[in-house]
Amino acid sequence: MKKLVLFTIIFSLFFLSCTDEPEPDPEKTRAYCYLYQFVPGLENVNWIVDDIEVPNEQPYGSYFPGSVILESVSEEINFTVKHAGTGDILESQSFTLEEDKSYSVIITGAELDPVMLIQEIETSRPQSGNVKFQVLHAAILKDSIDVYMGGTSPDRRVVSDMDFAELSDPFEVKDYNARAAITVAVHDSAYNQDNVLLTSLYNDLIVSGANYLTVVAPSTIDPQSELTLWLFDLPVE
């Protein structure tokens, strides 16, 4: 059975069109999804969610937040990604969504070997003075990586030996450490300055108590472009 998929642009049109209209129907059972496109070399993709095509092409380095209406409190939903130019199916996967829960749905990997990651988002609020993160390794030309926050001593390593196209488990760090410096390096048993891929200093956009997805990826669709850290807000209770 088809599902209604609502995304940011559609939300805006919906609210504009409903001015002075009758009261909406009772709230439906829904799950919340955040679709990400991080396949270096691939400019645009199309998403299909249970036979409903999302009307907008998704460019590299972007996300579409939205919701899926469920027929029950939990339901298996299929996510399919197509190449926007050729129409070829890049990846397809089914996953059981539950009412009122939130999910990251990520297409990443290489253009000829894409990977879809689907994971429930941990929405619990971090401890006071902390920030919650997940890290996605989408740096196609790099081996496994380590991530440091607030320095490069062993106790500042928050992600270790993460392979390409992997998503880390959620973790918390002190807000001042995340704001001070985030360093990404090729994996090694100990920190080595020669292995540093990028360092982001004075990260003033990071807010205490927030929940973020951080993506290590090329800054453009060119796989050989400079690496950068992409920061996306995740929901938090």
N, C-alpha and C positions, 0 to 999 in steps of 0.2 A: 504494500500500500504506500502511496506517495506521502511524503512528509513536507510540511511547509518549512522552508529555510529562510530565516530573516537575517539580513546583514546590515551593516551600518547605513549604507546608502538607502536601502529599502526602509529602514526605520525612519529616516528623515522624510522620505516621500510619504510614508504612512501617516506620520504626525501632521504633515502639511495638509494632506487630503482629508483628515478627519476633523478639521475645525468646524464647529457647530453641527457635527453629525451626532446621531443617537449614541447612547452609551455602548461601549464595546461588549462583546460576548464575555461570559465568565472566563477567568484565567484558565489557560490550557496547561496540560502537563508538558513540561519542556526540559531539555538539557541545553547547556551552553557550550559552544565550541569556538575555538580560536584557531583559524586556519593560517598557516605560515608557508611561505614559498622561499626556500633557500637552496636552489639548485644552481650553482654557478654555471654560466654559459647559457642558461635558459631564461629568455626575456619574460615570457608570459605563459600562464597555465590557466586551464578551466577546471573548476571543481564540479563534480556531480555527487549529490548526496541523496541516496535512495531514489534515483531516477529523476531528481529535480536538479537542473543545472543552475548554478549560481550565475546571475546574469552578467556579471562583470569579470573580465579577465584579470588575473592576479599577477602583477609584476614581481620580479625578483626583489627580495628584501622587504616585503610588505606582509601585513596580516589582515585578515577579515574576521572581526568578532561578530558572533550571531547566535541564533538559537535554533534548535530542532524540536518540533512538536512531536511528542511521543504518543503512541496509542495506549501505553500502560506505564507503570512506574519504572520499568526497565524494558529496553528493546534493542535488538541488534540492528545497527544502522551501517549501511555500506558507504564508504568514501572512495571516490574514483577521481584521479587526476589525469587530465588530457593535455597534450601539447597544444597550445593555442593556435599554432600555425598549421600543423599537419592533421590534428585531430587524433593522433595516435594515443592510446592509453599508456601512460607512464607507470602507474601503480594503482592498485585497488585493494582495499582491505575492509573487513567488517569488524565492528567493535560494539560491545554492549554498553549503551549509555543508560544512565539512571537519572531519575527525576531530580531537578535542581542542582545537579552536579556540573562541574566545569571540566573541559577537556582541551588539551593542546593536540592539534592535528597538524603534523609537519611533513611537508614534502622536501626532502633534501637528498644528499648523495650527488652522484655525477649524472649528467644528462643521459648517458647511455646505460647507467646503472643506478636509477633512483631508488630511494628508500623512504617509506612512509612510517612515521612514528606517531602513535596515538597513546596518550597517557592522561589519566585523570590528574587534574591540578590540585595540589595540596593547598587549600585555601585558609587553613588556620593561621591566625595572626602570630607573627614572630614575637619572641620575648621582648620586653621593654628595652629600647636602645639598639635593637637588632634589625637587620634586613634579611629577607629570605630571597634566595636565588636558585635558579636552575641554569645550567650552562649547556648550550648546544655547540658541538664542534662541526662547523660547516666549511672549514678551510680546506678545500679540496686537494691542494698540492702539499699538504703538511701531514706528517705522521702523528702519532699520539701526542697529546699535550698535557701540560700541567698549568694550573691557574693559581695565582697567589693574590691575596688581598691584604693591603696594609703593610707590605714589606715582602721580603723574599727569604726569610728564615723558614726552617722546616715547619714551625707551628703556624705559619701564614699560608701554607699550601692548602687550598680548599678543594681542589680537583686534581687527581693524580692519574696519569697514564690513560687518558680518555681518547678513544679511537675516533677517527673520522666518521661522521654521521651517527654519533652517539649523543644521547641526552643524559646529563648527570641526574643523580637523585637530588631532591631539594636539600638545601643546607642553609644555615644562618651564620651571619658574621656581624660584628659590631659595625654600626653605621659609619663611625669615623674611619674604620679601616677600609671599608668599601669606597668611601669618598676620597680617601687619601691617594690610593693607587691600586690599580688592577693590572697585573702582569701576566702575560701568557707566554709560555716557553715550550719548546720541544721537550718531550719527557726525558728526564734523566733521574738518576738516583738522588742527586743533590742539585741544587740550583747552580746554573752555569750561565754567566752573562752572555756568552757566545750563542746560547740557545734561545735568547729572547726573540719572540716574534712581534710583540707589541707591548707597550705600556701606556695606560690611560691614567693621567694625573688629574687631581682636583675635579672629581666627579660630582659636581654640585647638584646635578639633577636627581641623585639618589636620595630618597627620603626615608627617614627612620620609620619602621613599622610597615614598609611596603613589601611587595612581592614581585619579583622580576624574572623574566626570561632574558638571559644574556647570550647572544649568538656571536661566536667567533667566526667571521666569514669575510670574503673579499668585499671591498667597499662598492664595487659595481658588478655587473654580470660577467665581466672579464675575470676568469679564474686566476689570472696572474696579477690582478690589481691589488693595491695595498690592502692589507688586512685591517679590519676595524672591529670594534665592539658595538653590536646593535643591542639596544636596551628596550624591552617591551614590558609594560605593566601587566601583571597577572592579577586576577581577582583575589580579594582577601576578605575574610569575614569581619 
